[in-house]
């Protein structure tokens, strides 16, 4: 039920065009590639952080399981 309600608030095709035009007007054609480059770097940094956290969790889990298996 809540998934259907959330889908009602997502923009449709024509609304995406209006949003894109507003972004183009606000930032101009020269700034958009710089914004996308920064966004890409931010996403990559976030993914690296998530992977690093997963590795630390797995390492801690292995450290906890290792002494238990020695007994």
Protein Blocks (a to p, Z undefined) as FASTA:
>chain_A
ZZmmmmmmpccfklmmmmmmmmmmmnopmlmmmmmmmmmmmmmmmmmmmmmmmmmmmmmm
mmmmmmmmmZZ
